[in-house]
Amino acid sequence: MKNIFFIIFSISIISNCFAQKETEILSEINAIENGLVKNVQIKGDSIQRFNIQKRMDYYKVPGVSIAIVENGKIKWAKGYGYANTESGNKVDFNTLFQAGSISKPVAALSALKLLENDSLELNKDVNYYLKNWQIPENKFTKTEKVTLERLLTHTAGVTVHGFPGYQQTDNFPDIIDVLNGNGNTEKIVVDTIPGSIWRYSGGGYTLMEKVVEDVSGQSFEEYMSKNILLPIGMKNSTYQQPITKEFESNISAAYDENGELIKGLWHNYPEQAAAGLWTTPSDLALYCIEIQDILKGKKDGVLTKETIERMLTKHKNNWGLGPSLQSEKDSLIFAHGGKNAGFTNDMLAYAYRGDAVIVMTNADNGGKLISEIKNAVSKYYNWSISQFKTVEVIELSETALKPFTGKYEFKQQNIILEVKLKGNNLFIPNSPIGDLNLIPLTEKQFIDLESGTVIEFIVDEEDKGFIVDNSFTLIKIEE
């Protein structure tokens, strides 16, 4: 009887502990869900906090999925809204989204795995490994070569920034067609000296993918599944393009900037390493945890600690072998964003602190919402990943604003944006991060309060254009 009493008493204590823990987590989630904050606050205004569902409606984002990692474990994961508004399927924590460019840091593990298996070297000319396709030699490759390290760090001098994907009815090119420019993007070539500059290149990761296939003798999706995804535990993830029916029971559709369903539900991406991963925030959390655990000394990880430390070593523009890198030492962060047609995502993890946040959305307008979610997460957990900034704004007359209107071109990505007048401010519709409503900070500098994007106009007589976030310059081509 005493033993039975002890067992019942122990079960009761354990149940109460679980119930208390669950209540704490629900309270935590509720605080974050109702704590969204705009990226930019105007000095003197009171700080508004928003509910996630209201902001989803505001930004026309049908579905969102979030995973939080704390102390090396998934603390909670939750889905919001709809995976498909026509079928009525809702988002849950197992709903698959297209990862976009978050495909890249996960895909980079394939090259690092082959490095550990002595199948390739990171600093060797990749033409040595390519079997039925070669990078054409030209004046830029005479003294410096395209290497895997340079491809992974976006310093190989390779063209093609990103890929638009293919509709379900389009002809689906193979990887050689993509490399040769026989798909819907230009031929992937070297147009600057390898190693000389940093320039983001999805084309470079497509080259990396070809190397992995040629060296391993397997398709990229097969190699990733067997050697990377399943060993990490990422069972709800695949690089299959197009995706097979075995995964179709819980896939999110894609939505444009107006919240309209994309024709065919989503686009397909033969550029698998660059943009082809289907996954969930919970599976990406496992990727983050694997990196963190290996750094803590895990012996049977997918890679060794030495390789992970090499992966997280900064190159040009603070880029590692796959992820972007922020901060230093114990505060080091590895991260990557992702944007495919109708999907916008972000992943950010502390390398040594065991914390991470992953947010995936099924809409082109997801970026601004993600920023507000990250502000809430950062505030609640006292992380330094994201916080709003306070600015002072001024008013400018229509006469002062008028000279800035016109069309501007970003030649590296063949992007043309138009600056218009909208009321007493400037307006840029359909930018890569959505519509920008520009409020003046000075006579030349403007800010979009929702995204935090800062634009500074160049007003020299000879050069006219604007600089975005002190990084990218667009040249004026039409008044």
C-alpha positions as CSV (number, residue, x, y, z in Angstrom):
1,M,0.0,0.0,0.0
2,K,2.8,2.4,0.9
3,N,4.4,1.7,-2.5
4,I,1.1,2.4,-4.3
5,F,0.7,5.6,-2.3
6,F,4.2,6.7,-3.2
7,I,3.7,6.0,-6.9
8,I,0.4,8.0,-6.9
9,F,2.0,10.8,-5.0
10,S,4.9,10.9,-7.4
11,I,2.7,10.9,-10.5
12,S,0.7,13.7,-9.0
13,I,3.8,15.9,-8.4
14,I,5.1,15.2,-11.9
15,S,1.7,16.0,-13.4
16,N,1.5,19.3,-11.5
17,C,5.0,20.2,-12.6
18,F,4.1,19.6,-16.3
19,A,0.9,21.6,-15.9
20,Q,2.8,24.5,-14.3
21,K,5.4,24.4,-17.1
22,E,2.8,24.3,-19.8
23,T,1.0,27.3,-18.2
24,E,4.3,29.2,-18.1
25,I,5.0,28.5,-21.8
26,L,1.4,29.5,-22.8
27,S,1.8,32.7,-20.9
28,E,5.2,33.3,-22.6
29,I,3.7,32.7,-26.1
30,N,0.8,35.0,-25.3
31,A,3.1,37.8,-24.3
32,I,5.1,37.5,-27.6
33,E,1.9,37.2,-29.7
34,N,0.6,40.4,-28.2
35,G,4.0,42.2,-28.1
36,L,4.8,42.9,-31.7
37,V,6.4,46.3,-32.2
38,K,7.1,48.3,-35.3
39,N,10.7,48.5,-36.4
40,V,10.8,52.3,-36.2
41,Q,9.2,54.6,-33.7
42,I,8.8,58.4,-34.1
43,K,10.3,60.3,-31.2
44,G,7.6,61.6,-28.8
45,D,5.0,59.0,-29.9
46,S,3.9,56.3,-27.5
47,I,5.1,52.8,-28.3
48,Q,2.3,50.6,-29.6
49,R,2.2,46.8,-29.2
50,F,0.3,44.7,-31.6
51,N,-1.4,41.3,-31.8
52,I,0.1,38.9,-34.3
53,Q,-3.1,38.0,-36.0
54,K,-4.0,41.7,-36.5
55,R,-0.5,42.3,-38.1
56,M,-0.9,39.3,-40.3
57,D,-4.2,40.8,-41.6
58,Y,-2.5,44.2,-41.9
59,Y,0.4,42.9,-44.0
60,K,-1.8,40.3,-45.9
61,V,0.1,37.3,-44.6
62,P,-2.2,34.3,-44.5
63,G,0.1,32.0,-42.5
64,V,3.0,32.1,-40.1
65,S,5.0,29.5,-38.2
66,I,7.5,30.2,-35.4
67,A,10.0,28.1,-33.4
68,I,11.9,29.2,-30.4
69,V,15.1,27.5,-29.1
70,E,16.3,28.1,-25.6
71,N,19.2,26.5,-23.8
72,G,19.8,24.1,-26.7
73,K,16.2,22.7,-26.9
74,I,13.0,23.7,-28.8
75,K,11.0,25.5,-26.2
76,W,7.9,26.0,-28.2
77,A,6.7,26.0,-31.8
78,K,3.3,27.2,-33.1
79,G,1.5,27.9,-36.4
80,Y,-0.9,30.8,-37.1
81,G,-3.5,31.4,-39.8
82,Y,-3.9,29.4,-43.0
83,A,-1.6,27.2,-45.1
84,N,-4.2,27.4,-47.9
85,T,-7.1,29.8,-47.7
86,E,-9.1,27.9,-50.4
87,S,-9.0,24.5,-48.8
88,G,-9.2,25.9,-45.3
89,N,-6.0,24.0,-44.1
90,K,-4.5,25.8,-41.2
91,V,-0.8,26.2,-40.4
92,D,0.6,24.0,-37.6
93,F,4.1,23.4,-36.4
94,N,4.5,20.6,-38.9
95,T,3.4,22.6,-42.0
96,L,6.2,22.8,-44.7
97,F,7.2,26.1,-46.1
98,Q,9.7,26.9,-48.9
99,A,12.9,28.0,-47.1
100,G,14.1,30.2,-50.0
101,S,17.7,31.2,-49.4
102,I,17.8,29.5,-46.0
103,S,18.4,26.5,-48.2
104,K,22.0,27.7,-48.6
105,P,23.4,27.4,-45.1
106,V,21.8,23.9,-44.7
107,A,23.0,22.9,-48.2
108,A,26.6,24.1,-47.4
109,L,26.8,21.2,-44.9
110,S,27.0,18.9,-47.9
111,A,30.3,20.4,-49.1
112,L,31.7,20.4,-45.6
113,K,30.7,16.7,-45.2
114,L,32.6,15.8,-48.3
115,L,35.5,17.8,-47.0
116,E,35.6,15.7,-43.9
117,N,35.4,12.5,-46.0
118,D,38.5,13.7,-47.9
119,S,36.4,13.8,-51.1
120,L,37.2,17.4,-51.9
121,E,39.2,20.5,-50.8
122,L,37.7,23.9,-50.2
123,N,40.5,25.8,-51.8
124,K,40.9,23.8,-55.0
125,D,39.7,24.9,-58.4
126,V,36.2,23.5,-58.6
127,N,36.7,22.6,-62.3
128,Y,38.8,19.8,-60.9
129,Y,35.6,18.2,-59.5
130,L,33.1,19.1,-62.2
131,K,32.6,16.2,-64.7
132,N,30.3,17.2,-67.6
133,W,30.3,21.0,-67.2
134,Q,33.2,23.4,-66.7
135,I,33.4,27.1,-65.7
136,P,34.7,28.8,-68.8
137,E,38.2,30.2,-68.3
138,N,38.4,34.0,-69.0
139,K,40.6,37.0,-68.0
140,F,39.2,37.0,-64.5
141,T,40.2,33.3,-63.7
142,K,43.8,33.5,-65.1
143,T,45.4,34.0,-61.7
144,E,42.6,33.3,-59.2
145,K,40.2,30.4,-59.3
146,V,36.6,29.6,-58.3
147,T,36.8,27.5,-55.1
148,L,34.2,25.9,-52.9
149,E,35.2,28.3,-50.0
150,R,34.6,31.2,-52.3
151,L,31.3,29.9,-53.5
152,L,30.1,29.3,-50.0
153,T,31.1,32.8,-48.8
154,H,29.8,34.6,-52.0
155,T,33.3,35.7,-53.0
156,A,33.8,33.6,-56.1
157,G,33.0,36.4,-58.6
158,V,30.0,34.4,-59.9
159,T,26.9,35.9,-61.4
160,V,23.1,35.5,-60.9
161,H,21.9,36.8,-57.6
162,G,18.7,34.7,-57.2
163,F,16.1,32.7,-59.0
164,P,12.4,33.4,-59.7
165,G,11.3,29.8,-59.8
166,Y,9.0,28.0,-62.3
167,Q,5.2,27.7,-62.4
168,Q,3.8,24.1,-62.3
169,T,3.1,24.3,-66.1
170,D,6.6,25.5,-67.1
171,N,9.3,23.3,-68.6
172,F,11.6,22.2,-65.7
173,P,15.3,22.6,-66.6
174,D,18.0,20.5,-65.2
175,I,21.1,21.9,-63.4
176,I,23.2,22.2,-66.6
177,D,20.4,24.1,-68.3
178,V,20.4,26.5,-65.4
179,L,24.2,26.9,-65.5
180,N,24.1,27.5,-69.3
181,G,21.3,30.1,-69.0
182,N,18.8,27.9,-70.7
183,G,16.2,28.4,-68.0
184,N,14.7,31.7,-66.9
185,T,17.9,33.3,-65.7
186,E,21.2,34.3,-67.4
187,K,24.2,32.1,-67.8
188,I,26.2,31.6,-64.7
189,V,29.7,33.0,-65.3
190,V,32.7,34.6,-63.6
191,D,32.7,38.3,-64.3
192,T,35.2,39.6,-61.6
193,I,38.4,38.2,-60.1
194,P,37.5,35.4,-57.6
195,G,38.2,36.4,-54.1
196,S,38.3,40.2,-54.8
197,I,34.8,41.2,-53.6
198,W,31.8,39.9,-51.8
199,R,28.6,39.6,-53.9
200,Y,25.6,37.5,-53.0
201,S,25.2,34.7,-55.6
202,G,22.6,32.0,-55.9
203,G,24.5,31.1,-59.0
204,G,27.5,30.2,-56.9
205,Y,25.4,27.8,-54.8
206,T,24.1,26.2,-57.9
207,L,27.7,25.5,-58.9
208,M,28.4,24.1,-55.4
209,E,25.4,21.8,-55.9
210,K,26.8,20.5,-59.1
211,V,30.2,19.8,-57.4
212,V,28.4,17.8,-54.6
213,E,26.5,15.7,-57.2
214,D,29.6,15.0,-59.3
215,V,31.8,14.1,-56.3
216,S,29.2,12.0,-54.5
217,G,27.6,10.4,-57.5
218,Q,24.2,11.1,-56.0
219,S,21.4,13.5,-56.7
220,F,21.6,16.5,-54.4
221,E,18.3,15.7,-52.7
222,E,19.5,12.1,-52.1
223,Y,22.8,13.2,-50.7
224,M,21.3,15.8,-48.4
225,S,18.6,13.4,-47.1
226,K,21.0,10.6,-46.3
227,N,24.0,12.5,-45.0
228,I,22.6,15.7,-43.5
229,L,18.8,16.0,-43.0
230,L,17.9,12.6,-41.5
231,P,21.1,12.4,-39.3
232,I,20.1,15.8,-37.8
233,G,16.5,14.6,-37.4
234,M,15.0,16.9,-40.0
235,K,12.3,14.4,-41.1
236,N,9.9,17.1,-42.3
237,S,12.5,18.5,-44.7
238,T,13.4,17.8,-48.3
239,Y,15.3,19.2,-51.3
240,Q,13.0,17.4,-53.7
241,Q,12.1,19.7,-56.6
242,P,9.3,19.4,-57.5
243,I,8.2,18.0,-54.2
244,T,6.7,14.5,-54.1
245,K,3.3,13.6,-52.9
246,E,4.6,12.0,-49.7
247,F,5.1,15.5,-48.3
248,E,1.9,17.1,-49.8
249,S,-0.4,16.4,-46.9
250,N,0.8,19.5,-45.0
251,I,2.3,22.0,-47.3
252,S,1.7,25.7,-47.3
253,A,0.6,27.5,-50.5
254,A,2.3,30.8,-51.5
255,Y,0.8,34.3,-51.6
256,D,1.8,37.5,-53.3
257,E,2.1,41.0,-51.9
258,N,-1.7,41.5,-52.1
259,G,-2.4,38.3,-50.2
260,E,-3.5,36.5,-53.4
261,L,-2.8,32.8,-54.0
262,I,0.1,32.3,-56.5
263,K,-1.0,30.4,-59.6
264,G,-0.3,26.7,-59.2
265,L,0.0,27.2,-55.3
266,W,3.8,27.6,-55.4
267,H,6.8,27.8,-57.7
268,N,9.3,25.0,-58.2
269,Y,13.1,25.6,-58.0
270,P,15.6,23.3,-59.8
271,E,18.3,25.4,-58.1
272,Q,17.9,23.2,-55.0
273,A,21.0,24.3,-53.0
274,A,20.2,27.9,-53.5
275,A,16.4,27.9,-53.0
276,G,14.9,24.4,-53.1
277,L,14.5,23.4,-49.4
278,W,11.0,22.6,-48.1
279,T,11.1,22.6,-44.3
280,T,9.5,23.8,-41.0
281,P,10.7,26.1,-38.3
282,S,11.0,23.2,-36.0
283,D,13.3,21.3,-38.4
284,L,15.4,24.4,-38.9
285,A,15.6,24.7,-35.1
286,L,17.1,21.2,-35.1
287,Y,19.7,22.4,-37.6
288,C,20.6,25.3,-35.2
289,I,20.7,23.0,-32.2
290,E,23.0,20.6,-34.1
291,I,25.5,23.4,-34.7
292,Q,25.3,24.6,-31.1
293,D,25.7,21.0,-29.7
294,I,28.7,20.3,-31.9
295,L,30.3,23.5,-30.6
296,K,29.6,22.3,-27.0
297,G,31.5,19.1,-27.7
298,K,29.0,16.6,-29.2
299,K,31.1,13.8,-30.6
300,D,28.6,12.1,-33.0
301,G,27.4,15.2,-34.8
302,V,26.9,15.5,-38.5
303,L,30.2,17.4,-38.7
304,T,33.2,17.8,-36.3
305,K,33.7,20.8,-34.0
306,E,36.8,21.8,-36.1
307,T,34.7,22.0,-39.3
308,I,31.9,23.9,-37.6
309,E,34.4,26.4,-36.2
310,R,35.7,26.8,-39.7
311,M,32.2,27.3,-41.0
312,L,31.6,30.1,-38.5
313,T,34.8,31.9,-39.3
314,K,34.2,35.4,-40.8
315,H,35.2,36.1,-44.4
316,K,34.4,39.2,-46.4
317,N,31.1,41.0,-45.4
318,N,31.0,38.9,-42.2
319,W,30.0,35.7,-44.1
320,G,30.8,32.2,-43.0
321,L,30.8,29.0,-45.0
322,G,27.0,29.2,-45.6
323,P,25.5,31.5,-42.9
324,S,25.9,35.2,-42.4
325,L,27.7,36.0,-39.1
326,Q,27.1,38.8,-36.5
327,S,28.8,39.8,-33.3
328,E,31.9,38.1,-31.8
329,K,33.0,35.3,-29.4
330,D,30.3,34.2,-26.9
331,S,27.7,36.5,-28.6
332,L,28.4,35.1,-32.1
333,I,25.2,34.7,-34.2
334,F,24.8,32.7,-37.4
335,A,21.8,33.6,-39.5
336,H,20.1,33.6,-42.9
337,G,17.0,35.0,-44.5
338,G,14.9,33.4,-47.2
339,K,12.8,34.7,-50.0
340,N,11.0,32.7,-52.7
341,A,7.9,33.7,-54.7
342,G,5.2,33.9,-52.0
343,F,7.4,32.8,-49.1
344,T,9.5,35.0,-46.7
345,N,11.5,33.6,-43.8
346,D,14.2,34.3,-41.3
347,M,16.5,32.2,-39.1
348,L,18.8,33.5,-36.4
349,A,20.8,31.5,-33.8
350,Y,23.4,32.2,-31.1
351,A,26.3,29.8,-31.7
352,Y,27.4,29.4,-28.1
353,R,24.3,30.4,-26.1
354,G,21.9,27.7,-27.3
355,D,19.1,30.2,-28.3
356,A,17.5,30.7,-31.7
357,V,14.4,32.0,-33.4
358,I,13.0,30.8,-36.8
359,V,10.0,32.5,-38.4
360,M,8.5,31.3,-41.7
361,T,5.6,33.0,-43.6
362,N,3.7,32.1,-46.8
363,A,3.6,35.7,-48.2
364,D,5.7,38.2,-50.2
365,N,4.9,40.7,-47.4
366,G,6.2,38.6,-44.6
367,G,9.4,40.5,-44.1
368,K,7.9,43.4,-42.2
369,L,5.9,41.1,-40.0
370,I,8.9,39.0,-39.2
371,S,10.8,42.1,-38.0
372,E,8.0,42.9,-35.6
373,I,7.9,39.3,-34.4
374,K,11.7,39.4,-33.8
375,N,11.3,42.6,-31.9
376,A,8.8,40.9,-29.6
377,V,11.0,37.8,-29.1
378,S,14.1,39.8,-28.5
379,K,12.4,42.0,-25.9
380,Y,10.8,39.1,-24.0
381,Y,13.9,36.9,-23.8
382,N,16.3,39.9,-23.5
383,W,18.2,38.8,-26.6
384,S,20.1,41.3,-28.7
385,I,18.8,40.0,-32.1
386,S,16.4,42.8,-32.9
387,Q,15.1,46.0,-31.5
388,F,13.2,49.1,-32.8
389,K,14.9,52.4,-33.3
390,T,13.6,55.9,-32.5
391,V,13.9,58.6,-35.1
392,E,13.0,62.3,-35.5
393,V,11.2,63.2,-38.7
394,I,10.7,66.5,-40.6
395,E,8.2,67.7,-43.1
396,L,9.1,68.6,-46.7
397,S,7.1,70.5,-49.3
398,E,6.0,68.9,-52.6
399,T,8.4,71.3,-54.3
400,A,11.3,69.8,-52.3
401,L,10.1,66.2,-52.9
402,K,9.4,66.4,-56.6
403,P,13.1,66.2,-57.8
404,F,13.4,62.8,-56.2
405,T,10.6,61.2,-58.3
406,G,11.4,59.0,-61.3
407,K,12.8,55.6,-62.2
408,Y,15.9,54.1,-60.6
409,E,17.9,51.0,-61.6
410,F,19.9,48.5,-59.6
411,K,22.0,47.0,-62.4
412,Q,23.4,44.0,-60.5
413,Q,19.9,42.5,-60.2
414,N,18.2,44.1,-63.1
415,I,15.7,45.8,-60.7
416,I,13.9,49.0,-61.7
417,L,12.1,51.0,-59.0
418,E,9.9,54.0,-59.3
419,V,9.8,56.8,-56.7
420,K,6.4,58.5,-56.7
421,L,4.7,61.3,-54.7
422,K,2.0,60.0,-52.3
423,G,0.4,62.8,-50.3
424,N,3.2,64.7,-48.6
425,N,5.7,61.9,-48.8
426,L,7.6,59.7,-51.3
427,F,6.4,56.2,-52.1
428,I,8.2,53.3,-53.8
429,P,5.7,50.5,-54.8
430,N,6.7,46.9,-55.3
431,S,10.3,46.9,-54.0
432,P,11.9,43.6,-53.2
433,I,10.8,44.1,-49.6
434,G,7.3,45.4,-50.4
435,D,5.9,48.9,-50.7
436,L,8.0,51.7,-49.1
437,N,6.4,54.8,-47.6
438,L,9.3,57.2,-47.2
439,I,9.2,59.7,-44.3
440,P,11.9,62.5,-44.4
441,L,14.6,62.5,-41.8
442,T,16.6,65.2,-43.5
443,E,16.4,67.0,-46.9
444,K,18.0,63.9,-48.5
445,Q,17.5,61.0,-46.2
446,F,14.2,59.1,-45.8
447,I,12.9,56.1,-43.8
448,D,10.2,53.5,-44.2
449,L,8.7,53.2,-40.7
450,E,7.6,49.6,-41.1
451,S,10.7,48.0,-42.5
452,G,13.3,50.5,-41.1
453,T,14.8,50.8,-44.6
454,V,16.7,54.0,-45.0
455,I,17.1,55.6,-48.4
456,E,19.5,58.5,-49.0
457,F,19.3,60.4,-52.3
458,I,22.3,61.4,-54.3
459,V,21.8,64.9,-55.6
460,D,25.1,65.7,-57.4
461,E,24.8,67.3,-60.8
462,E,26.5,64.4,-62.6
463,D,25.3,61.5,-60.5
464,K,21.7,61.0,-59.4
465,G,20.4,58.0,-57.5
466,F,19.8,56.7,-54.0
467,I,21.6,54.4,-51.6
468,V,19.6,51.8,-49.7
469,D,20.7,51.1,-46.1
470,N,24.1,52.4,-46.8
471,S,24.8,49.3,-49.0
472,F,23.1,49.3,-52.5
473,T,23.1,52.1,-55.0
474,L,20.4,52.6,-57.6
475,I,21.0,55.0,-60.5
476,K,18.4,57.4,-61.8
477,I,17.4,56.5,-65.4
478,E,14.3,58.5,-65.9
479,E,12.9,61.7,-64.5
